[in-house]
């Protein structure tokens, strides 16, 4: 962080503490969240970034009158330490299994009668309960009735007001009414009269609508209240065209003002039952329900339904992968030609050219996340992003890590590839090869249908563990269908839940992305998206295997090929054959020549 930015953060921290004193608040809790528990936030709710200067996607800021700490996981240790330097905010390491560490830190500093303040509208219900269990039991007063940022953030952005559009019918094989009825079937199983949905991707999926209120995710700000026969969509006035309002009404969905959500909940019949998912609602929403209502807690039914893609949807996803793969081939052909010509290429140039190539496809809408173009030491930061103020030229010797993705109307993509620059060292080749071995091991896996996704994590890590290597992030996240690039319920990570709803089901799409990171030197990650499909019949029950969806060559110049076994060579050759077969018809000239060169069969001889 520059000194000017650090000065700004210190002043904002001082302003927050002054507001805390005015309200007799001893500590303030500021998460990276909004009223929808979103990963990517509209600017209006990006208060943690505004106050601290740390721009990672996840982090919890806790402030007392004397101290301030920002808790981040291993993806952000280096980034947060650099961006918080000089701000008066300490970077705090959050490791697996220590999710309650910020509250334990507070418990050591707050005494009975002290007050913890927070905005209940953006605090998850789960955290609200931890407040009660860890702090309330010690006599700490909990206040979630105000947002102090409103007092000190004088130019705070307003809520986004983008239009909402239908997801074109040709991409769908299920109607809005059918999806709502699927949820009502689950409600009936719980004898529930109502169901609350605040997660934006679930609402977009249930209503077959898309928007642009949140960066990189084609969703819109809304809440959804589903009854036994009707539903109400809460959105800001003017976001829906009259014909869309009529179409929703024809499917039994009325439209109400986004601002009326809490009031509508408080008016629900006291003698009825409401179904909620405590992991997907905020404390403020839960508190708006009448105390007399019977609340049934269960996993949100639309989340699993959305995660299981139909054969119709997977057909469009494969088309999106072909479009994305062709764009990547054009990009990599340009990049190699630029290097060969001695042109100066920066990380920002990589990001811009990737966008340009993807945007040539008529179904492309936007990137699915900030492109990570990271050369050498920058690659050791798993969520690095080049900026105008801080970026590297790609020159000399080393490794270029490129993690990028696109939102297409027929699917969402996410891919990471390694590019050799100049001379690649033997140590770099070894890291790349071991990461590829892990990715191939998971790609080739066969596993029982219904196994918890977290159980598969060790398959990708085993080749790395065998040599004393590891990585701090999960191996795989679910991916949406023209929706969020990170979606549940399945997560391939040793620290993820093994609950029934995280089970692997046919049709789910998941990333496969092991890595190795050496701070100050380089980082390696290789990523494909895979879909669960039925494997050959077995006498021991139903099994699944992965279909690799991503289509782009893996650059073998980064590898030590002699440490790959024959099965791994066979997998790589088969993958490259499929990539060439499906992408060649979409390419010509320099891009086609690049594809053919990068997919040449390998042999161990």
Secondary structure as UniProt FT lines:
FT   HELIX           3..22
FT   TURN            23..24
FT   STRAND          27..30
FT   TURN            35..36
FT   HELIX           43..45
FT   HELIX           47..52
FT   STRAND          60..64
FT   STRAND          68..72
FT   HELIX           74..76
FT   HELIX           77..84
FT   TURN            85..88
FT   STRAND          90..93
FT   TURN            96..97
FT   TURN            99..100
FT   HELIX           101..107
FT   TURN            108..109
FT   TURN            112..113
FT   STRAND          115..117
FT   TURN            120..122
FT   HELIX           125..130
FT   HELIX           131..135
FT   HELIX           136..138
FT   STRAND          141..143
FT   HELIX           149..152
FT   TURN            154..155
FT   STRAND          165..166
FT   HELIX           169..171
FT   HELIX           176..189
FT   TURN            190..191
FT   STRAND          194..197
FT   HELIX           200..207
FT   STRAND          209..210
FT   TURN            215..216
FT   STRAND          223..227
FT   STRAND          231..235
FT   TURN            237..238
FT   HELIX           242..250
FT   TURN            251..252
FT   STRAND          253..257
FT   HELIX           258..260
FT   HELIX           261..266
FT   TURN            270..271
FT   STRAND          273..276
FT   TURN            278..279
FT   HELIX           283..288
FT   TURN            291..292
FT   STRAND          294..297
FT   HELIX           301..307
FT   HELIX           311..340
FT   TURN            341..342
FT   HELIX           347..358
FT   TURN            359..360
FT   TURN            362..363
FT   STRAND          364..367
FT   STRAND          372..375
FT   HELIX           376..380
FT   TURN            382..383
FT   STRAND          398..404
FT   STRAND          406..408
FT   TURN            409..410
FT   STRAND          411..412
FT   STRAND          415..421
FT   HELIX           426..443
FT   STRAND          446..448
FT   TURN            449..450
FT   HELIX           453..456
FT   HELIX           457..465
FT   TURN            466..468
FT   STRAND          476..478
FT   STRAND          487..492
FT   TURN            494..495
FT   HELIX           500..502
FT   TURN            506..507
FT   STRAND          509..512
FT   STRAND          515..518
FT   TURN            519..521
FT   STRAND          522..525
FT   STRAND          527..534
FT   TURN            539..540
FT   STRAND          543..548
FT   HELIX           556..558
FT   HELIX           561..563
FT   HELIX           566..583
FT   HELIX           584..586
FT   HELIX           589..598
//
